[in-house]
Amino acid sequence: MKCLRHYFISNSLDDLEVFEEQLEAAGVSTPQIHVLSKHDAEVHQHPHLHEVESFMKNDIVHSTIQGALIGICAFILVLVVAYFAGWTKTAAGWMPFIFLAVLILGFCAWEGGLRGIQIPNHNFARFQQALNDGKHIFFVDLEPKQEAVLETVLKSHPQVELAGTGSSTQHWLIALQQKSGMIRHS
């Protein structure tokens, strides 16, 4: 099932906490709801808000995947050059080139992850100015049948500003989080 992520901007964590509670009371599960803020201490004072994990605030996963894709290209390039240069026909054979290609692949993925630690998550880059201004980003991943719930709850929160939509966490991952109880409940 394809979910859609809805982003909202607000100045009030109190209002966002009520917003989250109302969504949950209407059937939206906690793993579908997140709050992103530069004011982590303030978010912690609202125990019902489900904040974005610090690991996901940075672009580690996305950048590691990009690094791995570059590494795969380099992996293939090393093996192709070794083959066409005739180096694989020596006594050493393929083994040193396969080892080198694996090292390059690992290095590229590692470098991608290190780069990702230093930059904000690519999904949240468009909200950096709002975050720098002290605002909070609230987002919820909804299945198509839950869209009406959001519209109903949103009517009682005029301070919450719709900031767009985007791709969502995979439905199977949300279901796994629900079953495993990975989300803290207050």
GIWO-V477960 format. One line per field, one symbol per residue. phi: phi as a letter, one per 40 degrees, with the letter a starting at -180 (. if undefined). A space follows every 50 residues. Layout:
phi->???
This chain:
phi->.ccbcbbbbacbccccccdccccccchccdccbabbacbdcccccbcccc cccddccccccdccccccccccccdccccccccccgccccccgcdccccc ccccdcccccccccccccbcdccbdcbdcccccgcbbbbbcbcdccdccc dcccccbcccbcbhbacbcddcccccccccgcccbb
